[in-house]
Amino acid sequence: MNLELKDKVAFVAGASQGMGAAVAKGLSSEGAIVYACARTKEKIEERAKSIEDQTGVKVIPLVCDVTNESDIINAYEVIREQQGKLDLLFTNSGAPAAGNLSSLSSREWENGYQTIISSVRHLCYHAIELLSDYGSIVINTSSYIRQPSVDYTLASNLRLAVAGMVKTFSEELAPHIRVNGIAPGYTNTEVVANYVKMVADEKKQNLEETEKQMAANIPLGRFASPEEIGKVVTFLLSPAASFVHGSIWTVDGGESKFPI
C-alpha cells in the first residue's frame, strides 16, 4: 500500500526512544521529512542519525520539552522557516508517576497534568496555523482509557481527559485537519519496563515471571513492540486513512474488554 507520505512534513514528539522513535522511523521510511523532538540533545541527535542511516531520508533533530510551551513555539518556528508548513503531528510524552489516590502527592498530580494534558494542548494549539489543509494529528493516549488501573491512577484519569481532547479537537478542526488517537497497551518501552519492575518488587518475584503474568491477561500473549505501534500511527497519519477521523484506535493485543 502506498501511504502517500513522501515529502510530507512531520513533527514527532518524544522521538528519542520507544513509540516516538518508532513513529519517526515509520514516517521516515515512507519518505516523510521528519522533525524529531526530545528533551535531551545527545539522545535525539543520535536517534535522528540512526533513523536517517536506516531510511536514507533526512531526519531533523529538535531539542524540545513538550511541557514547555515556549519550546514548542520555537520548534514550530524552525519548521515554519525551513518548510513553510506542517502536514503531520504525533503528540507523545512521558508517563506520569505510578501510584494510587493514597500514595500520589499533589505535586505528582500537577506534574502529571503538565506532562499529559498541557503537552497535548500546546502541541495542537500552536500547530493549527502551521498545519496544511488536510493535515493530520494523532494523539497518544493509553489503553487505560478503556481498562483503568488503580496502580496507574494518574494515567487512567489523565489519559481519559486526552481521549476527550481527541473528540473535541476533531470536531473543531474538521474538515481540513484530521484528528485521531491511539490507545496502546503494554509495549516494550522503558516506561513499561519500569512498571514491570515496580510490580515485581511489590510481589517479590523476578522480572521475567512478572512480565509473563502480565502478558497472560493479553489474548495475544505478549507485549507489543514499539514498531507495531509505530506502524499503526504511521497509517493513521497518512492519506491512506483519509476517512478516519475522531477515532481512538486501541492497540493492546485484545487486553481491553471494552466492546467499542
C-alpha positions in Angstrom: 0.0 0.0 0.0 1.3 3.5 -0.9 0.7 5.7 2.2 1.4 8.8 0.1 3.8 10.3 2.7 6.7 11.2 0.5 7.9 14.8 1.3 5.2 15.3 3.9 6.5 17.3 6.8 6.1 15.6 10.2 6.7 16.6 13.8 7.1 13.7 16.2 7.2 14.4 20.0 9.2 12.2 22.4 11.1 10.7 19.4 14.4 9.7 21.1 13.0 6.3 22.3 10.1 4.0 22.4 6.9 4.7 20.5 8.0 8.1 19.4 11.2 6.8 17.9 9.2 4.0 16.1 6.8 6.6 14.7 9.6 8.8 13.5 11.2 5.8 11.8 7.9 4.6 10.2 7.3 8.1 8.7 10.8 8.4 7.5 10.7 5.0 5.9 7.7 6.3 3.9 9.7 9.3 2.7 8.3 11.9 5.1 10.5 14.8 6.2 10.6 14.2 10.0 11.4 16.7 12.7 12.1 14.5 15.7 11.8 16.2 19.1 13.0 15.2 22.6 14.4 16.9 25.7 17.9 15.6 25.6 20.2 16.9 22.8 22.6 14.0 22.6 19.8 11.4 22.6 17.7 13.0 19.9 20.7 13.7 17.7 21.8 10.1 18.0 18.3 8.8 17.3 17.8 11.1 14.3 21.1 9.9 12.8 20.2 6.3 13.4 16.9 6.6 11.6 18.4 8.6 8.8 21.1 5.9 8.3 18.4 3.2 8.1 15.9 5.0 5.8 18.2 7.2 3.7 15.8 10.2 4.4 16.9 13.3 6.3 15.7 13.4 9.9 16.0 16.8 11.7 16.5 16.6 15.5 15.0 19.3 17.7 15.5 19.8 21.4 12.1 20.4 22.9 10.4 19.8 26.2 6.7 19.3 25.3 5.6 20.6 28.7 7.3 23.9 28.0 5.1 26.0 25.7 8.0 28.2 24.6 10.0 25.2 23.5 7.1 24.1 21.2 6.7 27.6 19.8 10.4 27.7 19.0 10.4 24.2 17.4 7.5 25.1 15.2 9.2 28.3 14.1 12.1 26.2 12.9 9.7 24.2 10.8 8.0 27.3 9.5 11.3 28.9 8.4 12.6 25.7 6.8 9.4 24.2 5.3 6.7 26.8 5.5 4.1 24.2 6.7 3.5 21.1 8.7 1.5 18.1 7.5 1.6 15.6 10.3 1.8 15.7 14.0 2.2 13.0 16.6 1.8 14.1 20.2 3.6 12.0 22.7 5.1 12.5 26.1 6.5 10.7 29.2 4.3 8.8 31.6 3.0 10.3 34.9 4.0 8.8 38.2 2.7 5.4 39.1 0.6 5.0 42.3 -3.0 5.4 43.6 -5.0 8.1 45.3 -3.5 7.3 48.7 0.1 7.4 47.6 0.3 10.2 45.0 1.2 13.7 46.1 -0.3 17.0 44.9 3.0 17.7 43.1 2.8 14.4 41.2 -0.8 15.3 40.2 0.4 18.7 39.0 3.3 17.2 37.1 1.1 14.6 35.5 -1.3 17.3 34.3 1.6 19.2 32.7 3.0 16.0 31.1 -0.2 14.5 29.8 -2.7 17.4 29.3 -0.7 20.6 28.8 1.7 19.0 26.4 -1.2 17.9 24.1 -2.8 21.3 24.3 0.4 23.1 23.5 1.4 20.8 20.6 -2.0 21.0 18.9 -2.8 24.7 19.6 0.4 26.0 18.2 0.2 23.6 15.2 -3.2 24.9 13.9 -1.9 27.7 11.8 1.1 25.7 10.6 -0.8 22.6 9.6 -1.6 22.4 5.9 -5.0 21.8 4.5 -5.7 18.1 5.1 -3.1 17.9 7.7 -3.3 15.1 10.3 -2.8 14.7 14.0 -2.5 11.5 16.0 -2.7 11.9 19.8 -1.1 9.3 22.0 -3.4 8.2 24.9 -3.3 4.7 26.6 -5.4 1.6 26.8 -6.0 2.7 30.4 -8.9 4.8 29.0 -10.7 1.6 28.4 -9.4 -0.5 31.3 -8.2 1.7 34.2 -5.5 0.5 36.6 -5.5 1.5 40.3 -1.7 1.2 40.2 -1.7 3.9 37.5 -4.3 6.2 38.8 -2.8 9.3 37.1 -2.5 7.7 33.7 -6.0 6.2 34.0 -7.6 9.6 34.7 -5.5 12.0 32.7 -5.4 9.8 29.6 -9.2 9.7 29.6 -9.2 13.5 29.5 -6.9 13.3 26.5 -9.4 11.0 24.8 -11.9 13.8 25.3 -9.4 16.1 23.6 -9.3 13.8 20.6 -13.1 14.0 20.2 -13.5 17.8 20.7 -10.4 18.7 18.6 -11.6 16.5 15.8 -14.9 18.3 15.7 -13.4 21.7 15.8 -10.7 21.2 13.2 -12.6 19.3 10.6 -12.8 19.2 7.6 -9.3 20.5 6.9 -7.4 18.7 9.7 -8.0 15.1 10.7 -7.5 14.2 14.4 -7.3 10.7 15.8 -5.9 8.9 18.8 -4.1 5.8 19.6 -4.5 3.8 22.9 -1.6 1.4 23.1 -1.4 -1.4 25.7 1.7 -2.8 27.3 4.6 -2.1 24.9 8.3 -2.9 25.3 9.4 0.6 26.3 11.4 2.0 29.2 8.2 3.2 30.9 6.6 -0.2 30.8 9.9 -1.9 31.9 9.9 0.4 35.0 6.3 -0.5 35.7 7.1 -4.2 35.5 10.0 -3.7 37.9 7.7 -1.9 40.3 5.2 -4.8 40.2 8.0 -7.4 40.6 9.4 -5.6 43.6 6.0 -5.5 45.2 5.4 -9.2 44.6 9.0 -10.1 45.5 9.5 -12.0 42.3 11.7 -11.8 39.2 11.1 -9.6 36.2 10.6 -12.5 33.8 7.9 -14.1 35.9 6.1 -10.8 36.4 6.0 -9.9 32.7 4.8 -13.4 32.0 1.9 -13.0 34.4 1.0 -9.6 32.9 1.2 -10.9 29.4 -1.2 -13.8 30.4 -4.0 -11.2 30.5 -3.4 -10.3 26.9 -5.1 -12.7 24.4 -2.1 -12.4 22.0 0.1 -13.5 25.0 2.8 -10.8 24.8 3.6 -7.1 25.0 3.7 -5.0 21.8 6.9 -3.9 20.2 7.3 -0.1 19.6 7.4 -0.8 15.9 4.0 -2.4 16.0 2.5 0.8 17.5 4.6 3.0 15.1 3.1 1.2 12.0 -0.5 2.0 13.2 0.3 5.6 13.9 2.0 6.0 10.5 -1.1 4.6 8.8 -3.4 6.9 10.8 -1.4 10.0 9.9 -1.3 9.1 6.2 -3.7 10.0 3.4 -4.5 6.2 3.3 -6.6 6.8 6.4 -8.3 9.8 4.8 -11.8 9.0 6.2 -10.7 8.0 9.7 -11.4 11.0 11.9 -12.3 11.4 15.6 -11.5 7.8 16.4 -9.2 6.2 19.0 -7.6 3.0 18.0 -6.9 0.5 20.8 -3.7 -1.4 20.1 -3.4 -3.7 23.1 -3.4 -7.3 21.8 -7.0 -7.7 22.9 -6.5 -7.0 26.6 -9.2 -4.4 26.9 -12.7 -6.0 27.3 -14.5 -2.7 26.4 -16.7 -3.6 23.4 -16.0 -0.4 21.4 
